[in-house]
Amino acid sequence: MKQVLLIDDSPIFRDYIKSKLTAKGVTVDIGVGHLDSLSKMRSLVPDLVIIDYNANRSFIFDLLEAKRKDPNAQGVPVIVTAQKIEKEEVSRLSGHSVRKVIPKPIKVDQLLGAVSDILKIEFDIDETPCILEARVNDNILFVEIAQGLNREKIELLRYKMRELIELYNLSAPKVLVMMTDLSLSFVDGPNLDLLLESLTADARVRNKNIKVLTLDGFARDYLEGNKKCADIQVVNDLSKALDSLLRDAAGDASTVISERILSAGAGGGKEASIEMRFKSELEAVIQKDSEALQSVAPGIKIAVVDDDVVIRTVLAKTFSAISARVDQYETGNAFVSQLDARQYDLVFLDLIMPGLNGFEVLIKMREQEYPAPVIVLSAISQREAVLKVLSAGVKSYMIKPLQPDAILKKALEVLKASF
């Protein structure tokens, strides 16, 4: 029986890989921390080690050097995953039986292909083109699926949803599944069943809190005729879907959308209260989230594009506390002018600015295929603006004024994407 030692701090990654390998009869052991990982390396002498470089960079070379000196373990092949890694570090890894360095977000077929080559086992990998993304804003979990239904990514969705639910502590999450790009047929029925299983795998997700947005006749008929979909509402209009999710006895849905949908924890109050809230809360926030954020993307580089000096200052102070580099841009023009010269791990972008506004900056970034994820910041709360942001494909955004805990949590969500 083949044996794999997996050393990674991400539960979504561990659980997914363990499920895929276990299904093929492979035993998977998890290494937790330096001593445990080293002990299992020596005692188990696995057939393969998969280790996350960024989360474990403090001891990865100690571990690899100890493996090299152990006559039993020195030949064990290693796959390294990395959110961010320099070329010289890749060269250094090559001397330690590292067979493959796979960048994150990971392409499932690339990872399983590498595992297959080393362990000599075959995986049935679904290569259907598919874009599947999950994001949280307020207590709504947005799931967007485009191009097609890919079983690998649908299986991953159950782990990603659990991770987001726990990150945001959602006791009764509301889910909006957006599939407006899909055109399906009867052959997609099994994949729709798998999608339903992933959406409802977590007991905290109730059918009545799931809305599916689709324009496809087959998808609508299939979901409405499926007993598993009892209480799941299928709609063909984004505005109605949001109304349905956000309507409650406390007020009108339009007001709730205006005040809540863009917020990942936004607070009220005047600008003057931002700094007071920042000073009183930052230390507790840093203790809770900063270590996780640093392990995801150590030495991260962040761009803040906003004409509001208070917002730029709050963001700069928040991320400087974890030694991140923050470059501030007062206008969209200033940021766009350096797109070719600087690479950022994350961009915070205001919507309303003099010169190029946020929507125009997004278009420029798309034209240049600029890879950094974007978190949109806005003081806009009109319903039409909210829908425009969603329609423009922006998944992560926050309403001003901002709180440090919300900022770090949203950054952690975006940067923590493993797949």
Buried (B, 14 or more C-beta within 10 A) or exposed (E): EBBBBBBBBBEBBBBBBBEBBEEBEBBBBBBEEBEEBBEBBEEBBBBBBBBBBBBBBEBBBEBBEBBBEBEEBBEBBBBBBBBBBEEEBBEEBEEBBBBBBBBBEBEBBEBBBBBBEBBEBEBEBBEBEBEBBBBBBBBBBBBBBBEBBBBBBBBBBBBBBBBBBEBBEBEEBBBBBBBBBBEBEEEBBEBBBBBBBBBBBBEBBBBEBBBBBBBBEBBBEBBEEBEEBEEBBBBBEBBBBBBBBBBEEEEEBBEBBBBBBBBBBBBEEEEEEBEEBBEEEBEEBBEEBBEBBBBBBBEBBBBBBBBBEBBBBBBBBBBEBBEBBBBBBBBBBBBBEEBEEEEBBBBBBBBBBEEBBBBBBBEBBEEEEBEBBBBBBBEBBEBEBBBBBBEEEBBBBBBBBBBBBBBBBBBBBBBBBBB
